[in-house]
């Protein structure tokens, strides 16, 4: 059986990623408009983070589903942010999801085939 501490490492990476998205969404308050519009923009900027946290809270026990979801999501984001044209943006927005997807999948296959390694 895999240690519980190993299973939460990819989840911690995703939570740190969501916190990074939440911190960067505070630029909604830099506009010179009414307060309710700034707050609406702030909520709108945080929708991806809310969706990620909802998905993570619903499927955190299923390593395979989490790994596949974050792998597909990082692939879609890689189409938007090319690593050859905007390397820093790709590393900030795609690499944490790709790393967590790889860790989820490695932990899944390690847990599934653990009897062969012991």
C-alpha positions as CSV (number, residue, x, y, z in Angstrom):
1,X,0.0,0.0,0.0
2,X,1.2,3.5,-0.7
3,X,1.8,5.9,2.1
4,X,-0.9,8.5,2.5
5,X,1.7,11.3,2.5
6,X,2.7,10.3,-1.0
7,X,-0.9,10.5,-2.2
8,X,-1.5,14.1,-1.0
9,X,1.6,15.5,-2.8
10,X,-0.2,16.0,-6.2
11,X,-3.2,17.5,-4.4
12,X,-0.9,20.0,-2.6
13,X,0.5,21.0,-6.0
14,X,-3.0,21.6,-7.3
15,X,-4.0,23.5,-4.3
16,X,-0.9,25.7,-4.5
17,X,-1.8,26.2,-8.2
18,X,-5.3,27.4,-7.3
19,X,-3.9,29.7,-4.7
20,X,-1.6,31.2,-7.4
21,X,-4.5,31.7,-9.6
22,X,-6.5,33.4,-6.8
23,X,-3.6,35.7,-6.0
24,X,-3.2,36.7,-9.6
25,X,-7.0,37.4,-9.9
26,X,-6.6,40.4,-7.5
27,X,-5.7,42.5,-10.5
28,X,-9.5,42.9,-11.1
29,X,-9.5,45.6,-8.4
30,X,-7.0,47.7,-10.3
31,X,-9.6,48.9,-12.8
32,X,-11.3,52.2,-12.3
33,X,-14.9,51.1,-12.3
34,X,-17.7,50.5,-9.8
35,X,-17.0,48.1,-6.9
36,X,-19.7,45.6,-7.9
37,X,-18.1,45.2,-11.4
38,X,-14.6,44.7,-9.8
39,X,-16.0,42.1,-7.5
40,X,-17.8,40.4,-10.4
41,X,-14.5,40.3,-12.3
42,X,-12.7,38.9,-9.3
43,X,-15.3,36.1,-9.0
44,X,-15.1,35.5,-12.8
45,X,-11.3,35.2,-12.7
46,X,-11.6,32.6,-9.8
47,X,-14.0,30.3,-11.7
48,X,-11.2,28.0,-13.0
49,X,-9.8,27.6,-9.5
50,X,-13.2,26.9,-8.0
51,X,-13.8,24.2,-10.7
52,X,-10.4,22.7,-10.0
53,X,-11.0,22.6,-6.2
54,X,-14.5,21.1,-6.8
55,X,-13.1,18.4,-9.0
56,X,-10.2,17.7,-6.6
57,X,-12.6,17.4,-3.6
58,X,-14.9,15.1,-5.5
59,X,-12.3,12.7,-7.0
60,X,-9.3,13.0,-4.7
61,X,-9.5,9.3,-3.8
62,X,-9.5,8.1,-7.4
63,X,-5.9,8.6,-8.6
64,X,-6.6,7.5,-12.2
65,X,-9.4,9.9,-12.8
66,X,-7.4,12.8,-11.3
67,X,-4.4,11.9,-13.3
68,X,-6.3,11.7,-16.6
69,X,-8.2,14.9,-15.9
70,X,-5.1,16.9,-15.1
71,X,-3.3,15.4,-18.1
72,X,-6.1,16.4,-20.5
73,X,-6.3,19.8,-18.9
74,X,-2.6,20.4,-19.2
75,X,-2.8,19.3,-22.8
76,X,-5.6,21.7,-23.6
77,X,-3.7,24.5,-21.8
78,X,-0.5,23.7,-23.8
79,X,-2.5,24.4,-27.0
80,X,-3.3,27.8,-25.6
81,X,0.1,28.6,-24.1
82,X,2.9,27.2,-26.3
83,X,6.1,26.3,-24.4
84,X,8.2,27.5,-27.4
85,X,6.6,31.0,-27.6
86,X,5.8,31.8,-24.0
87,X,8.0,29.6,-21.9
88,X,7.5,31.4,-18.6
89,X,3.7,31.5,-19.0
90,X,3.7,27.8,-19.9
91,X,5.7,27.0,-16.8
92,X,3.4,28.9,-14.5
93,X,0.1,27.8,-16.0
94,X,0.7,24.3,-17.4
95,X,3.6,22.7,-15.7
96,X,2.1,22.4,-12.2
97,X,-1.0,20.6,-13.7
98,X,1.3,18.3,-15.8
99,X,3.5,17.5,-12.9
100,X,0.5,16.6,-10.7
101,X,-1.0,14.5,-13.5
102,X,2.2,12.5,-13.9
103,X,2.4,12.0,-10.1
104,X,-1.2,10.9,-9.9
105,X,-0.7,8.4,-12.7
106,X,2.6,7.1,-11.3
107,X,1.0,6.6,-7.9
108,X,-2.0,4.8,-9.5
109,X,0.2,2.4,-11.4
110,X,2.5,1.9,-8.4
111,X,-0.5,1.1,-6.2
112,X,-2.1,-1.2,-8.8
113,X,1.0,-3.2,-9.5
114,X,2.6,-3.0,-6.0
115,X,2.4,-6.7,-5.4
116,X,4.9,-7.2,-8.3
117,X,7.5,-4.8,-6.8
118,X,7.5,-6.2,-3.2
